[in-house]
Amino acid sequence: MNIKEYMQSLGIKARQAGMEISRAETGRKNLALSKIAEALGSRRDLLTAENAKDLDAGRANGLDAASLDRLTLSPKAIQTMIDGLRQVAALPDPVGEITGLNYRPSGIQVGQMRVPLGVIGIIYESRPNVTVDAAALCLKAGNACILRGGSESIHSNRAIAGCIAEGLEAAGLPREAVQVVETTDREAVGELITMDCYVDVIVPRGGKSLIERISNQATIPVIKHLDGICHVYIDDSADIDKAVRISVNAKTHRYGVCNAMETLLVAEAIAGRVLPVLAEQYREKGVELRGCPKTGSLVPFARRATEEDWGAEYLAPILSIKVVAGIDEAIAHINRYGSQHTDAIVTENYTLARQFLREVDSSSVMVNASTRFADGFEYGLGAEIGISTDKLHARGPVGLAGLTTLKFIVLGDGHIRQ
């Protein structure tokens, strides 16, 4: 296979399909999403069997537990994909929405219309559910997409791609609106991220090395996040029960995800009451604790944290803990070591909660809630294309609105500029 020619052919077909998708009525796009969901539901056994091939190969190739977890298409994961499609179908169509339409002194009306981005290239690792999430959001937002999943999920992605093609054709839309790259050759990624004549934006989802490579080599705008170094800060006015529930969930609900807590910050005035309780729960769940000297005095079995720990995204049952003087030190720590992903405060003090919301420079900032809620599905977006820690063009979970852009529209009635 000539990789360059193959990728160019995908780009040409995507650009052509994108023009048709951008004009598609909401009802037809929703019908396609419904038909894709039906196809996934009727092919559960096939999806499971193809996913098993990927899991077997992953184990043979030494994939770690977190990677295998992300790769697995469990019955629950398949149902979540189906539910996500239906939720996206139920969401308002952003395409064509007009906002801010106002009369100007000249008599013209000026506003903005939401329109598709065009063709979106998405590069991701392990998670085959991304194939469905990406297809659903791109389709509903009027975009075509080229999806390049990791080699470790090739069988799963091919099976899912078949369901997507079936759904598109059943709705009378071009199957080329969603194309899954069939080759696992890494050269395909290099071609995709430089096809600026066909692709309008790149969205990488995966490990830091992948995203850094894409960011450095792409000639196309990139929507990205590099790390998920998420914090929970327990303020001295926190409700202890809330603090324990939130902190345990934020770390142990799932380890290999970008919205899992990696550093726990605890106000010194409450540390003696909450840290020993939390430490026992973490020990029961097999979480390794790495703490500052004050943490060590309260939790003797905690290892001493290093400077590197404060900036680490473990994606594993490891947690760094720091005792801080109060909210100002907590905010300073987060803004220095965090990755602008998701950070939470546990407090009963409304004034401090407002300060935390205002001063923490992250894409999601929470009060009295687990960082695990930083997710497109949980935010009501239906699904997400990823979580952006950039400030342009989208920030936080990227749903439908993040896959569109705005253009100015002007309405006149024979007006001329004087």
C-alpha positions in Angstrom: 0.0 0.0 0.0 1.2 3.5 -0.9 0.4 5.3 2.3 0.5 8.8 0.8 -1.9 7.9 -2.0 -4.2 6.0 0.4 -4.4 8.9 2.8 -4.9 11.4 0.0 -7.8 9.3 -1.3 -9.4 9.4 2.2 -9.0 13.2 2.3 -10.6 13.7 -1.1 -13.6 11.5 -0.2 -13.9 13.2 3.2 -14.0 16.6 1.6 -16.7 15.6 -0.8 -18.8 13.9 1.9 -18.3 16.8 4.2 -20.0 19.2 1.8 -23.0 16.9 1.7 -23.1 16.4 5.5 -22.8 20.1 6.1 -26.1 20.6 4.2 -27.9 17.6 5.7 -31.1 18.3 7.6 -31.2 17.6 11.4 -33.7 14.8 10.9 -31.5 12.9 8.4 -28.5 13.2 10.7 -30.5 12.0 13.7 -31.8 9.1 11.6 -28.2 8.1 10.8 -27.3 8.2 14.5 -30.3 6.0 15.3 -29.4 3.5 12.6 -25.8 3.3 13.8 -27.1 2.6 17.3 -29.4 -0.2 16.0 -26.4 -1.7 14.1 -24.3 -1.7 17.2 -27.1 -3.3 19.2 -27.6 -6.1 16.6 -23.9 -6.8 16.4 -23.0 -7.0 20.0 -21.6 -10.6 19.6 -19.4 -9.5 16.7 -18.1 -6.5 18.5 -17.2 -8.6 21.5 -15.5 -11.3 19.4 -13.5 -8.7 17.5 -12.6 -6.9 20.7 -11.4 -10.2 22.2 -8.8 -10.5 19.3 -7.5 -7.0 20.3 -7.4 -7.9 24.0 -5.6 -11.2 23.3 -3.0 -9.4 21.2 -2.7 -6.7 23.8 -1.9 -9.2 26.6 0.6 -11.0 24.3 2.3 -7.6 23.6 2.5 -6.7 27.3 -0.1 -4.0 27.6 -0.6 -2.8 31.1 -3.8 -3.1 33.1 -4.8 0.5 32.5 -4.4 0.1 28.7 -6.3 -3.1 28.7 -9.1 -1.4 30.6 -9.3 1.3 28.0 -9.3 -1.2 25.2 -12.1 -3.4 26.6 -15.6 -3.3 25.0 -17.6 -4.8 27.9 -21.4 -5.2 27.5 -21.7 -2.0 29.6 -19.3 -0.2 27.3 -21.2 -1.2 24.2 -24.5 -0.1 25.8 -22.8 3.3 26.7 -21.9 3.8 23.1 -25.5 3.1 22.0 -26.8 5.4 24.7 -24.4 8.1 23.7 -25.6 8.0 20.1 -29.1 8.4 21.2 -28.3 11.2 23.5 -26.4 13.1 20.7 -29.5 12.6 18.5 -31.7 14.1 21.1 -29.5 17.2 21.5 -30.3 20.5 19.6 -28.5 20.8 16.3 -26.0 23.6 16.6 -25.6 24.1 12.8 -27.3 27.2 11.5 -28.0 28.7 14.9 -27.9 32.5 14.7 -27.0 34.5 17.8 -26.4 38.2 18.6 -28.5 39.5 15.6 -28.7 43.3 16.2 -29.5 46.4 14.1 -26.5 48.7 13.5 -26.9 52.5 13.1 -26.6 52.0 9.3 -29.8 49.8 9.3 -28.1 46.5 8.6 -28.5 43.6 11.0 -25.3 41.8 12.1 -25.1 38.5 13.9 -23.2 35.2 13.9 -24.2 31.8 12.5 -22.8 28.5 13.8 -21.4 26.3 11.0 -19.4 23.1 10.7 -15.6 23.0 10.9 -15.4 20.8 7.8 -13.2 17.7 7.9 -11.8 16.6 11.3 -9.0 14.2 11.7 -9.0 12.3 15.0 -6.0 10.2 16.2 -6.4 8.1 19.3 -5.1 5.1 21.2 -6.7 2.1 22.8 -10.2 3.3 23.3 -12.5 1.8 20.6 -15.5 3.7 22.0 -13.9 6.9 20.7 -14.7 5.7 17.2 -18.4 5.9 18.0 -18.2 9.1 20.1 -16.2 10.9 17.4 -18.4 9.8 14.5 -21.6 10.8 16.4 -20.4 14.3 17.3 -18.8 15.0 14.0 -21.9 13.9 12.1 -24.4 15.8 14.3 -22.2 19.0 14.0 -22.2 18.6 10.2 -18.6 17.5 9.8 -16.9 14.6 8.0 -14.2 12.8 9.9 -11.1 10.6 9.3 -10.5 8.4 12.3 -7.1 6.8 13.0 -7.3 4.5 16.0 -4.4 2.7 17.6 -3.1 -0.6 16.1 -4.0 -2.3 19.4 -7.7 -1.7 18.6 -7.8 -2.4 14.9 -10.2 -5.3 15.0 -12.7 -3.5 17.3 -12.5 -0.3 15.2 -13.1 -2.2 11.9 -16.2 -3.8 13.4 -17.5 -0.5 14.7 -16.8 1.2 11.3 -19.0 -1.4 9.6 -21.9 -0.4 11.9 -21.3 3.3 11.2 -21.3 2.8 7.5 -24.5 0.8 7.7 -26.2 3.5 9.6 -25.1 6.3 7.3 -26.3 4.4 4.2 -29.6 3.6 5.8 -30.1 7.3 6.3 -29.2 8.2 2.8 -25.9 9.8 3.7 -22.5 9.1 2.2 -20.6 6.4 4.1 -17.4 8.4 3.4 -18.6 10.9 6.0 -16.9 8.7 8.6 -13.8 6.9 7.4 -11.6 4.7 9.7 -8.0 4.4 8.5 -7.5 0.7 7.7 -3.7 0.6 8.0 -1.7 0.5 11.2 1.3 2.0 9.6 2.5 4.9 11.6 3.3 6.8 8.4 -0.5 7.3 8.0 -0.5 9.6 11.0 2.2 11.8 9.5 0.2 12.1 6.3 -3.1 12.9 8.1 -1.7 15.7 10.2 -0.2 17.5 7.1 -3.1 17.2 4.7 -4.2 20.8 5.2 -5.9 20.9 1.8 -8.4 18.3 2.9 -8.5 18.4 6.8 -9.5 21.4 8.8 -8.6 20.4 12.3 -6.8 17.5 14.1 -7.9 16.1 17.5 -5.4 13.8 19.1 -6.5 11.6 22.0 -3.9 9.5 23.8 -0.7 9.5 25.7 1.6 12.6 26.2 4.1 11.4 23.6 1.5 11.0 20.9 0.0 14.4 21.5 3.4 16.1 21.7 4.3 14.5 18.3 1.0 15.7 16.7 1.4 19.2 18.2 5.0 19.5 16.9 4.5 18.1 13.4 1.0 19.0 12.4 0.5 21.7 9.8 -3.2 21.8 10.7 -4.8 23.4 13.9 -4.8 21.0 16.8 -7.3 20.7 19.7 -5.5 18.9 22.4 -4.6 18.2 26.0 -1.3 16.9 27.2 -1.9 15.8 30.8 -4.6 15.3 33.3 -3.0 16.3 36.5 -6.1 16.8 38.5 -6.3 18.1 42.1 -8.8 17.9 45.0 -8.3 20.5 47.7 -10.0 19.8 51.1 -10.5 23.2 52.8 -10.6 23.6 56.6 -14.3 24.2 56.4 -15.0 21.0 54.5 -17.6 18.5 55.6 -15.5 15.4 56.5 -17.9 12.9 55.0 -18.1 14.8 51.8 -14.4 15.1 51.6 -13.8 11.4 52.1 -16.4 10.3 49.5 -15.2 12.8 46.9 -11.5 12.1 47.4 -11.8 8.4 47.3 -14.0 8.5 44.2 -11.8 11.0 42.4 -8.8 8.6 42.8 -10.2 5.1 42.8 -13.3 5.1 40.6 -10.9 4.5 37.6 -7.2 4.9 37.6 -6.3 5.1 33.9 -8.4 8.1 32.9 -7.4 11.8 32.5 -10.0 13.1 35.0 -8.7 10.9 37.9 -7.2 12.9 40.9 -3.4 12.7 41.0 -2.7 15.1 43.8 -4.7 15.7 47.0 -4.2 19.0 48.8 -5.4 19.3 52.4 -5.7 22.4 54.6 -3.4 22.0 57.7 -6.2 22.8 60.1 -8.2 19.8 59.0 -5.5 17.4 58.0 -5.3 15.6 61.3 -9.0 14.7 61.1 -9.3 13.7 57.5 -6.0 12.3 56.3 -5.8 9.2 58.6 -9.3 8.3 57.6 -8.6 8.7 53.9 -5.2 6.9 54.2 -6.8 3.8 55.5 -9.4 3.7 52.7 -6.7 4.2 50.1 -4.6 1.5 51.7 -7.5 -0.9 51.5 -7.8 -0.2 47.8 -4.1 -0.7 47.2 -3.2 3.0 46.5 0.4 3.9 47.1 0.6 7.3 48.9 3.4 9.8 48.4 3.3 12.8 50.7 5.0 15.9 52.0 6.7 15.8 55.4 3.5 16.9 57.2 1.6 14.1 55.4 4.3 11.7 56.6 3.8 12.7 60.2 0.0 11.9 59.9 0.4 8.8 57.6 3.5 6.9 58.6 3.3 4.4 55.7 3.2 7.2 53.0 6.4 7.5 51.0 8.2 10.9 50.8 7.0 12.7 47.7 9.6 14.2 45.3 9.4 17.4 43.2 8.5 15.2 40.2 5.5 13.8 42.0 3.7 17.1 42.1 3.7 17.2 38.3 3.0 13.5 37.6 0.1 12.1 35.8 0.2 8.6 37.3 -2.8 6.9 35.6 -2.3 4.3 38.2 -3.1 3.6 41.9 -0.6 6.2 43.1 -1.5 9.5 44.8 0.6 12.4 46.0 -0.6 14.3 49.0 0.4 17.8 50.3 -0.7 19.6 53.4 -1.1 23.3 52.7 -1.7 26.4 54.9 -5.0 27.2 53.2 -6.7 28.1 50.0 -4.1 30.6 48.7 -1.3 28.0 48.9 -3.6 25.4 47.3 -4.5 27.6 44.4 -0.8 28.6 43.9 0.1 24.9 43.9 -2.6 23.9 41.3 -1.7 26.8 39.0 2.0 25.9 39.2 1.8 22.1 38.8 -1.6 21.4 37.3 -2.3 20.8 33.6 -5.4 23.1 33.4 -7.6 20.0 33.2 -9.9 19.6 36.2 -9.6 20.7 39.8 -12.0 20.6 42.7 -12.5 22.1 46.2 -14.4 20.6 49.1 -15.7 23.3 51.3 -18.8 24.6 53.1 -17.5 28.2 52.8 -19.3 29.9 49.8 -16.8 32.8 49.7 -13.8 30.4 49.4 -15.7 28.3 46.8 -16.1 31.4 44.7 -12.5 32.3 45.0 -11.4 28.9 43.9 -13.7 29.0 40.9 -12.4 32.4 39.9 -8.7 31.9 40.4 -8.0 28.3 39.4 -7.0 28.4 35.7 -8.4 25.1 34.5 -10.9 24.0 31.9 -13.2 22.5 34.6 -13.3 23.8 38.2 -15.6 22.1 40.7 -17.1 22.6 44.1 -18.0 19.6 46.3 -17.9 17.2 43.4 -15.5 14.5 42.2 -13.2 15.3 39.3 -14.5 12.2 37.6 -17.5 14.2 36.5 -15.3 16.1 33.9 -16.7 14.2 31.0 -18.9 15.1 28.0 -21.5 12.5 28.8 -21.8 13.7 32.4 -21.9 17.3 31.3 -24.9 16.5 29.0 -23.0 16.9 25.8 -24.0 13.3 24.8 -20.4 12.3 24.3 -17.1 14.1 23.8 -14.4 14.2 21.2 -11.9 14.8 23.9 -11.1 17.3 26.7 -9.2 20.3 25.6 -6.9 22.2 28.0 -6.2 24.8 25.3 -7.9 28.2 25.5 -8.5 28.4 21.7 -10.7 27.2 20.0 -12.5 24.9 22.5 -11.9 24.3 26.2 -12.9 21.5 28.5 -15.0 18.5 27.2 -15.4 19.1 23.4 -18.9 18.4 22.3 -21.1 19.7 19.5 -20.4 23.4 19.9 -16.6 22.7 20.0 -16.9 21.0 16.6 -18.4 24.1 15.0 -17.2 27.6 14.4 -18.9 31.0 13.9 -19.2 33.2 10.9 -20.6 36.7 10.7 -23.9 37.2 8.8 -25.2 40.5 7.6 -28.9 41.2 6.7 -29.7 44.2 4.6 -32.4 45.5 2.2 -30.5 47.3 -0.4 -28.2 49.0 2.1 -25.0 50.7 0.9 -22.2 52.2 3.0 -22.3 56.0 3.0 
